Every structure is written in C-alpha cells, then in structure tokens.
Amino acid sequence: MMVKQGRFAKSSKLRQIKEIKRARQEKSDRMITEKQFGKFIFVRYGLTMKAKMIGTDKETMQRFLIEWVDHAPKDKNWSIKTLAVNTLKKVNVRVPYQFYRVVVRNWSKYQRFLKREIPAVPLKQRILLTDTLTTEEFEQLVARQLAANILLSTLGNNPQLMQQINLEQVADLSKNLMTENEKGIDWQKVQSIFKPMPFDMSTAPDTPTKNWLGHLLNEK
C-alpha cells in the first residue's frame, strides 16, 4: 500500500527533528567546562605546537602557556596584550633571562597557536581574541619586564626598596636593552647585565624544574 504524501512529509519532518536533536546532543556531549579548559589546551599544545619544537623550547613554552592560562579568564574574550603583560609580571624573576629569550623567538608560533586553538575550545561561551601583538611589540613588553627584573635583582628583592622603583626608571632601562634601531632586544647587553647577578636555582620547587632551569642557563 502506498504511503500518503502528507504522512510521508510528517515522517520526514520527525526524522529531521530527531537528527537535529541528536546533533545537538552530540555537540553538547563534546563541550567542556571552564575547569577542564586548561587541561584541554595543554593537550592541544602537546599535539600541535610542542610536537614541532626542539630542545628546551618545548618545556619552556609549555611552562609559559601554563602561566598564561592559569589566570586568564575562561568566561570572556582575551586581550593578548593584557595577558602578555600580566603573564610576564607573574613570571618576573622566577626564571633566568634565557627564559624570555626562548619565549621571544617562539612568539609568532605561540600566538598562531592561540589564534587557532582558543576560539575552537568547545566551551558553552567561546573565547575570542580581541587583539594581537607583533614580535616587535612583544619584545618591547619583554624588554620592560627584563628592566624591572634587573632593578628587582639589584635591590635584592627588598620590598621597601622595590616600592621606590618608578615607571620612568623601567622605561629608560628597557630602552637601553634594545638594539640601536630599537626593533629588538640586544641579548648580549642583557647577558652582560645579568652576569654579575647569577640566577639562584635553589628556589626551584622540584627536581624537574631544577633540571629544566639548568638546561636554560646553559643555553648560549
């Protein structure tokens, strides 16, 4: 017996509704919570960017990403500039200057990773990037942080003396760390300034961190 056209249309419509519901359910099942965000990103880093890197760059950039994600918002869009400044401030003198050199040389790769991966994280409310930084712009931020680190180290991290540091001092010193055309950091200058202030690895929280810092310090 032939099925009436109206009944066929109704069956087709029901099937479409079921398929839409199933697709929505599958999409919902794939979503992650804000608490899972960090783990999700670190797995993506391991599968993509990290797999293409060599030497200490792998772990250094992973640790930079951990610091970055740790206090980044999980419920609103990201400003790359704001997060870069905040992350650098948070890291400050806990690492030697070689850490910053590694991050600078990998900045373009790192930012591409963020641009590709962050908006794709299956959160209920997707995170978008509101701005970007060129490598030159990022180097200027790093130079300011290095200048602040130099002043902090010179003052022995004394809280009272550190309060006397002003932005003008940091800005002047950061300019001196740049090349003559001010388009990049002069790492030989940075090395010569930090040489009399050797990095203390005894503050490392564990053996893996101490080993990683040791490899960084041996980089020429």
C-alpha positions in Angstrom: 0.0 0.0 0.0 1.4 3.4 -0.9 2.0 5.9 1.8 0.0 9.1 1.6 2.1 12.1 0.8 1.0 14.0 3.9 2.0 11.1 6.1 5.4 10.9 4.3 6.0 14.6 4.9 5.2 14.2 8.6 7.5 11.2 9.0 10.3 13.1 7.2 9.8 16.1 9.5 10.0 13.9 12.6 13.2 12.3 11.3 14.7 15.7 10.7 13.8 16.8 14.3 15.4 13.6 15.7 18.5 14.2 13.7 18.7 17.8 14.9 18.2 16.8 18.5 20.9 14.0 18.1 23.4 16.5 16.6 22.7 19.0 19.4 23.2 16.2 22.0 26.5 15.1 20.4 27.6 18.7 20.4 26.6 19.1 24.0 28.5 16.0 24.9 31.6 17.4 23.3 31.5 20.6 25.3 33.9 21.1 28.2 33.6 23.0 31.4 35.7 26.0 32.5 37.6 23.7 34.9 38.6 21.5 32.0 39.8 24.4 29.9 43.5 24.3 31.0 43.9 20.5 30.5 42.2 20.7 27.1 44.6 23.5 25.9 47.7 21.7 27.3 46.7 18.5 25.4 46.2 20.6 22.2 49.7 22.1 22.7 51.2 18.7 23.1 49.6 17.5 19.9 50.4 20.6 17.8 53.0 23.2 18.7 55.1 21.1 21.1 55.5 18.3 18.6 57.2 20.7 16.2 59.7 22.2 18.7 63.2 21.1 19.8 65.3 21.3 22.9 64.3 23.4 25.9 61.9 25.4 23.8 59.3 22.6 24.2 59.2 22.8 28.0 59.8 26.5 28.2 56.8 27.4 26.0 54.7 24.8 27.8 55.5 26.4 31.2 54.8 29.9 29.7 51.4 28.6 28.4 50.6 27.2 31.9 51.3 30.6 33.5 49.3 32.3 30.7 46.3 30.0 31.1 46.4 29.8 34.9 44.9 33.3 35.4 43.4 34.0 32.0 39.6 34.5 32.0 37.6 31.4 31.0 34.3 33.2 30.6 35.2 36.2 28.4 37.3 37.3 25.4 41.1 37.6 25.6 43.3 40.6 25.1 46.6 39.3 24.0 48.4 42.4 25.1 46.8 42.4 28.6 47.5 38.8 29.1 51.1 39.1 27.9 51.8 41.9 30.3 50.2 40.1 33.2 51.9 36.8 32.5 55.4 38.4 32.2 54.8 40.2 35.5 53.7 37.0 37.2 56.8 35.2 35.9 59.2 38.1 36.7 62.5 37.0 38.4 61.4 33.3 39.0 63.3 32.4 35.8 66.6 33.5 34.2 66.7 35.9 31.3 67.2 32.9 28.9 63.5 32.0 29.5 62.4 35.3 28.0 64.8 34.8 25.0 63.1 31.5 24.3 59.6 33.0 24.5 60.5 35.9 22.2 61.9 33.6 19.5 58.8 31.5 19.6 56.3 34.3 20.0 54.9 34.2 16.4 54.3 30.4 16.7 52.8 30.8 20.1 50.4 33.5 19.0 49.3 31.4 16.0 48.6 28.6 18.4 46.4 30.9 20.5 44.6 32.3 17.4 43.9 28.8 16.1 43.1 26.9 19.3 41.5 29.2 21.8 38.3 30.1 19.7 38.0 26.4 18.9 37.8 25.3 22.5 34.3 23.8 22.9 33.1 25.9 25.8 29.5 26.9 26.1 30.6 30.5 25.6 33.5 30.6 23.1 36.5 32.7 23.8 37.7 35.1 21.1 40.9 37.1 20.8 40.4 40.9 20.7 43.9 41.9 19.6 47.3 40.6 18.6 51.0 41.6 19.1 53.7 41.6 16.5 57.0 40.1 17.6 58.5 43.7 17.8 55.6 44.8 20.1 56.0 41.7 22.3 59.8 42.3 22.5 59.2 45.8 23.9 57.0 44.3 26.6 59.7 41.7 27.4 62.3 44.5 27.5 60.3 46.3 30.1 59.9 43.2 32.2 63.6 42.4 31.9 64.4 46.0 33.0 62.1 45.5 36.0 63.8 42.2 36.8 67.2 43.9 36.7 66.1 46.5 39.1 64.5 43.9 41.4 67.6 41.8 41.4 69.8 44.8 42.0 67.8 45.7 45.1 67.9 42.1 46.3 64.1 41.9 46.1 63.9 44.2 49.2 60.1 45.1 49.4 60.8 48.6 50.8 63.4 49.5 48.2 61.2 47.9 45.4 58.5 50.4 46.2 60.9 53.2 45.1 61.1 51.9 41.6 59.1 54.1 39.2 57.9 53.5 35.7 60.3 56.1 34.3 63.3 54.1 35.5 61.9 50.9 34.0 61.2 52.7 30.7 64.7 54.2 30.5 66.4 50.9 31.3 64.3 48.9 28.8 65.4 51.3 26.0 69.0 50.5 26.8 68.3 46.8 26.4 67.1 47.3 22.8 69.3 47.3 19.6 70.3 50.6 18.1 67.2 50.7 15.8 65.1 49.6 18.8 63.4 46.9 16.8 64.6 44.1 19.0 66.3 43.1 22.3 70.1 43.1 22.3 70.6 39.8 24.2 74.3 40.4 24.5 73.6 43.5 26.6 71.1 41.6 28.6 73.6 38.8 29.2 76.3 41.2 30.3 73.9 43.0 32.8 72.7 39.7 34.4 76.1 38.1 34.5 77.1 39.7 37.9 73.7 38.5 39.2 73.7 34.7 38.8 70.3 33.0 38.9 69.7 31.0 42.1 68.3 27.6 41.2 67.8 26.6 44.8 64.4 28.2 44.7 63.2 25.6 42.2 60.1 23.7 43.7 61.1 20.3 42.4 63.8 18.3 40.5 62.2 18.5 37.0 62.0 22.3 37.3 65.6 22.5 38.5 66.8 20.3 35.6 64.9 22.5 33.2 66.4 25.7 34.6 69.8 24.1 34.4 69.3 23.4 30.7 68.1 27.0 30.2 71.1 28.5 32.0 73.5 26.5 29.8 72.0 27.9 26.6 74.4 30.3 24.8 
